[in-house]
Amino acid sequence: MQLTIEPEAANSPLAKQLIAELSAELGAIYGDDGSGGFDPSDVMVPRAAFVVAWVDGEAVGCGALRPMPDATIAEIKRVYVRQDMRGQGISRKIMEFLEAIAHQYSYTGLMLETGIQQPAAMALYENMGYSRCDCYDLYADDPRSVCYRKEIK
């Protein structure tokens, strides 16, 4: 398996397709696709990124890094791997890639939100050193949300 991760315009047809796949999956789980918490323009600004994971030339996943109002913190968004490619460490590699970008952009903290019905995602984040924190912004009062934070150097 040849895995590469590369920047991609968040409004490209490929990015839109991957985001739509994630939204459909979230919609089936929660009845809400989570798209209200993400707009591609959110990551088409300075100190932001959208990336696509490729395996043997095929796009298999994505992730994004979005600046937060506190300029020292970024939010990880839209981490997704196509179902037939899960269990191979691709999500971890996307996360590591986003963390490296965050470090390059001089962020000192990362935050993210996932849903309570996504135990694999929660396990990944906790295994990577993210700690649960109070939910923020539009997730603050959503009982389906679990939020995480990690300090980076």
Kinemage of the C-alpha trace (Angstrom):
@kinemage 1
@onewidth
@group {chain A} dominant
@subgroup {mainchain}
@vectorlist {calphas} color= white
{ca met a 1} P 0.000 0.000 0.000
{ca gln a 2} L 1.450 3.340 -1.121
{ca leu a 3} L -0.091 6.078 1.050
{ca thr a 4} L 0.402 9.757 0.322
{ca ile a 5} L -1.347 12.793 1.778
{ca glu a 6} L -1.503 15.995 -0.209
{ca pro a 7} L -3.143 19.405 0.072
{ca glu a 8} L -6.326 19.846 -1.941
{ca ala a 9} L -8.616 22.828 -2.499
{ca ala a 10} L -11.550 22.349 -0.132
{ca asn a 11} L -13.983 23.385 -2.865
{ca ser a 12} L -12.621 21.006 -5.518
{ca pro a 13} L -14.926 18.306 -6.921
{ca leu a 14} L -12.874 15.630 -5.129
{ca ala a 15} L -13.043 17.427 -1.784
{ca lys a 16} L -16.783 17.978 -2.207
{ca gln a 17} L -17.254 14.269 -2.971
{ca leu a 18} L -15.334 13.117 0.112
{ca ile a 19} L -17.153 15.623 2.337
{ca ala a 20} L -20.497 14.463 0.888
{ca glu a 21} L -19.621 10.835 1.660
{ca leu a 22} L -18.791 11.750 5.257
{ca ser a 23} L -21.962 13.818 5.565
{ca ala a 24} L -24.074 10.916 4.306
{ca glu a 25} L -22.471 8.580 6.834
{ca leu a 26} L -23.020 11.036 9.697
{ca gly a 27} L -26.594 11.608 8.568
{ca ala a 28} L -27.296 7.884 8.749
{ca ile a 29} L -25.889 7.730 12.299
{ca tyr a 30} L -27.256 10.945 13.796
{ca gly a 31} L -30.033 12.140 11.511
{ca asp a 32} L -27.907 15.266 10.964
{ca asp a 33} L -24.959 15.255 8.601
{ca gly a 34} L -22.822 17.687 10.598
{ca ser a 35} L -22.386 19.945 7.593
{ca gly a 36} L -23.546 22.936 9.629
{ca gly a 37} L -20.225 22.810 11.466
{ca phe a 38} L -18.113 23.064 8.314
{ca asp a 39} L -17.944 25.210 5.230
{ca pro a 40} L -15.104 24.685 2.716
{ca ser a 41} L -14.342 28.404 2.862
{ca asp a 42} L -13.411 27.886 6.547
{ca val a 43} L -10.216 26.174 5.421
{ca met a 44} L -9.413 28.357 2.428
{ca val a 45} L -7.864 31.052 4.597
{ca pro a 46} L -4.333 31.592 5.939
{ca arg a 47} L -3.094 28.989 8.454
{ca ala a 48} L -5.721 26.464 7.303
{ca ala a 49} L -5.574 23.302 5.221
{ca phe a 50} L -7.606 20.624 3.525
{ca val a 51} L -5.820 17.377 2.685
{ca val a 52} L -6.630 14.199 0.795
{ca ala a 53} L -5.182 10.767 1.519
{ca trp a 54} L -4.324 8.649 -1.519
{ca val a 55} L -3.617 4.922 -1.630
{ca asp a 56} L -2.086 3.614 -4.828
{ca gly a 57} L -3.432 6.623 -6.730
{ca glu a 58} L -6.988 6.435 -5.368
{ca ala a 59} L -8.434 9.092 -3.060
{ca val a 60} L -9.490 7.314 0.138
{ca gly a 61} L -9.952 10.018 2.776
{ca cys a 62} L -9.573 13.595 3.880
{ca gly a 63} L -9.146 15.967 6.779
{ca ala a 64} L -9.028 19.682 7.463
{ca leu a 65} L -7.413 22.205 9.765
{ca arg a 66} L -9.360 25.369 10.592
{ca pro a 67} L -8.163 28.403 12.567
{ca met a 68} L -10.102 29.203 15.723
{ca pro a 69} L -10.757 32.698 17.137
{ca asp a 70} L -7.861 32.141 19.564
{ca ala a 71} L -4.948 32.401 17.100
{ca thr a 72} L -2.959 29.793 19.046
{ca ile a 73} L -5.547 27.043 18.469
{ca ala a 74} L -6.740 25.233 15.353
{ca glu a 75} L -9.637 22.843 14.956
{ca ile a 76} L -9.373 19.526 13.151
{ca lys a 77} L -12.408 18.923 10.942
{ca arg a 78} L -13.804 16.404 8.451
{ca val a 79} L -11.433 13.517 9.138
{ca tyr a 80} L -12.804 10.727 6.994
{ca val a 81} L -11.629 7.470 5.432
{ca arg a 82} L -13.765 5.483 3.008
{ca gln a 83} L -15.241 2.441 4.697
{ca asp a 84} L -13.422 -0.169 2.604
{ca met a 85} L -10.064 1.386 3.552
{ca arg a 86} L -10.583 1.591 7.327
{ca gly a 87} L -8.492 -0.313 9.831
{ca gln a 88} L -5.207 0.378 8.045
{ca gly a 89} L -4.028 3.411 10.008
{ca ile a 90} L -5.003 5.961 7.377
{ca ser a 91} L -6.984 8.155 9.801
{ca arg a 92} L -3.970 8.262 12.112
{ca lys a 93} L -1.737 9.335 9.207
{ca ile a 94} L -4.201 12.076 8.237
{ca met a 95} L -4.237 13.278 11.855
{ca glu a 96} L -0.430 13.227 12.052
{ca phe a 97} L -0.220 15.177 8.792
{ca leu a 98} L -2.669 17.799 10.107
{ca glu a 99} L -0.735 18.022 13.375
{ca ala a 100} L 2.486 18.643 11.408
{ca ile a 101} L 0.789 21.433 9.447
{ca ala a 102} L -0.520 22.920 12.702
{ca his a 103} L 3.017 22.899 14.089
{ca gln a 104} L 4.326 24.631 10.932
{ca tyr a 105} L 1.633 27.284 11.371
{ca ser a 106} L 2.745 27.828 15.016
{ca tyr a 107} L -0.437 26.606 16.665
{ca thr a 108} L 0.086 25.386 20.228
{ca gly a 109} L -3.232 23.597 20.648
{ca leu a 110} L -5.666 21.551 18.626
{ca met a 111} L -9.344 20.941 19.256
{ca leu a 112} L -11.885 18.681 17.607
{ca glu a 113} L -15.383 17.336 17.955
{ca thr a 114} L -16.755 13.899 17.234
{ca gly a 115} L -19.982 12.115 17.994
{ca ile a 116} L -20.799 9.811 20.883
{ca gln a 117} L -21.727 7.062 18.431
{ca gln a 118} L -18.262 6.998 16.850
{ca pro a 119} L -16.209 4.879 19.271
{ca ala a 120} L -13.430 4.201 16.743
{ca ala a 121} L -12.873 7.933 16.294
{ca met a 122} L -12.860 8.531 20.049
{ca ala a 123} L -10.380 5.681 20.554
{ca leu a 124} L -8.086 7.087 17.852
{ca tyr a 125} L -8.071 10.577 19.330
{ca glu a 126} L -7.478 9.336 22.863
{ca asn a 127} L -4.704 7.022 21.633
{ca met a 128} L -3.067 10.018 19.937
{ca gly a 129} L -2.970 12.021 23.171
{ca tyr a 130} L -6.138 14.076 22.864
{ca ser a 131} L -7.994 14.681 26.124
{ca arg a 132} L -11.703 15.227 26.508
{ca cys a 133} L -12.627 18.829 27.143
{ca asp a 134} L -15.766 20.901 27.454
{ca cys a 135} L -17.565 21.157 24.155
{ca tyr a 136} L -17.352 24.534 22.467
{ca asp a 137} L -19.201 26.742 20.021
{ca leu a 138} L -22.157 25.037 18.330
{ca tyr a 139} L -21.305 21.743 20.085
{ca ala a 140} L -21.581 23.199 23.608
{ca asp a 141} L -25.160 22.104 24.190
{ca asp a 142} L -25.268 19.058 21.892
{ca pro a 143} L -25.501 15.835 23.929
{ca arg a 144} L -24.311 13.876 20.875
{ca ser a 145} L -20.944 15.664 20.842
{ca val a 146} L -17.656 14.742 22.486
{ca cys a 147} L -14.839 17.297 22.245
{ca tyr a 148} L -11.098 16.868 22.570
{ca arg a 149} L -8.015 19.023 22.958
{ca lys a 150} L -4.300 18.431 22.556
{ca glu a 151} L -1.355 20.685 23.217
{ca ile a 152} L 1.326 20.555 20.525
{ca lys a 153} L 4.876 21.829 20.400
